[in-house]
Amino acid sequence: MLAASQGVIFALCGASVRIQFALFRGFDFICAVAVLAAAESVVWGSRIAVGPQWVRAASAAALSLAVAVSVVAAWNFLLDRSFRLRSELGGALLIFSLGVSMAAAGLVTLTRGPGLRQATLASANGSGPAANPTLYALVAGTAAMLLTFTWTRARRGFALDLWSQDAAFAREIGIERRALAVGNGLAGGMCLGVVGSYFALAGGSTPEIGLPAFLYGAASALLLPGDTIGRSMLGGLVLGPVFVALQLVSAPAVANSILFVLTLILLLVRGTSRSAQHVR
Amino acid sequence: MSFYLGVLAVVALFAVSGMAAAVLDRNLRLTSLAHAAVMGTGAYLFAIASRYSVPFAGAAIIGLLGATLAGTVLVLLAHRVVGEDFALATFALQVAWFGLVVVPNPITGGALGLGGIPQLPLSRWLGVPLALMVGAGAVLVPMVWVVRRSERGPFHAASAVLARSDELAATLGIERGWVRLQLGGVYGLLLGTAGVLLASYLSFIDPALFATGVSVSILAVGAFAARGSILYVVAGSAVIAGVPQVLRLVGLSPARSGAVQLMLGGMAVAVAGAAWLRRGGR
């Protein structure tokens, strides 16, 4: 169960990182910001909501989804309107979004203090179905995954796929990023909302919670060859259980380190320098 | 008085480490997100050597050599990955390094860190903050001179070609590996110096001192000198590292002061990134 739930979470991270990559041709740390916003929303939502546990859990999860979707959709809208993004500007986007995500983490620390904040719904053994993070990941995560996959098979999803493969050709047949930015932001935001809620329910929220989620997503997106959202989700479904297995044989921090070293190796093997790709 | 000296010492430390980021950016246009890991490698090696009763100078040399090696290896990654993938690779390296250091173990001390690190020998006469400033100045002043001189010479021209195009550099007969090796060495040496100075200043280190946020702060300080004079790293360091410290005078707790530093660093990096996006290239 745990391995499956981690697989789903990794798949959602991978899908959202890939959606942003396809839109703006760069790794986008807004994924980290959205996860942080969603996790903090669950913590605060669980404290202000009233009623039985399942009502409070559902309210907190709904709030976190709404917040994450708003964050990503607004970001995509503003990014699309504000900058003339070209294909080679992935580095600039990464730096810009990293700065924004760090400023957001700093702001969260400044306003509510450093360290861990736990949702009042969370319990070590899962005191009810609504507060059980594994079950939440399996049910809400699988639903989000299926919705995202269905989205990629729909018109806008195909348009995004085409845009990511060849922007010039996509423009020629009338596909503009402007039309894709917000809609795909909604899909990515939904995935990140579920991830943030899961993290908050499983262990609580810290200001740095978004960074590992981003790296899980990057690793999932890079794992399998092919630049489609489906492949990224598949990569996550493979990587999640591997991560759980690593956690069984080593400390969680070591498992994280192994995973991130794997990300580094994947990047090195793929190689983006011209000499690595033998471009003459 | 000692508080202000302490603030100046922190500013000097960040200026040295920010210079490392600026050297990398100005010459090879590489954005590393593992500054803190390289700095931490130097600091930890220095601290570990000191625990094994290695004299101060020997321990410092071990720390500097370790950081130089780490910096060189990091820059050599650019042989395979460039641009955003280089940044992402170094970010993964930074997080992986942090995870390995923070795990409870007798060598690095885990999250509790290592204590009892010897202070700079000069601090007996000058006091700890002033000794650190002298140490940082002894590195910073000659490095500013070296960077300014090299930027008017053929080495900078060679690195500029390499930053632009690997195959053009090869066509012109530029030893790509050798240029990267030299710049990586300087980058690692500067960060190693900052790490050794930090460890000896605090007499204590723990992983939190070398977290991702610190890498971003160093990147932000370096961004101040991405264009214009290399001396802007001092101004950048005063803003990013100095202002949060001064805010402690109005009652800000150390944790919240750290949050302000992270915010300022993030905002500076975001502004640099936005300018890059607006320009349509570096």
Interface residues (C-beta under 8 A of the other chain):
Chain A: G26 F27 S82 F83 R84 L85 R86 E88 L89 G90 G91 A92 L93 L94 I95 F96 S97 L98 G99 V100 S101 M102 A103 A104 A105 G106 L107 T109 L110 G113 P114 P207 E208 L211 P212 L215 A218 A251 A253 V254 N256 S257 I258 F260 V261 T263 L264 L267 L268 R270 G271 T272 S273 R274 S275 A276 V279 R280
Chain B: T31 L33 L77 A78 H79 R80 V81 V82 G83 E84 D85 F86 A87 L88 A89 F91 A92 L93 V95 A96 W97 F98 G99 L100 V102 V103 P104 S165 D166 E167 A170 R176 A211 T212 G213 V216 A220 A255 R256 G258 A259 V260 Q261 L262 M263 L264 G265 G266 M267 A268 V269 A270 V271 A272 G273 A274 W276 L277 R278 G280 G281 R282
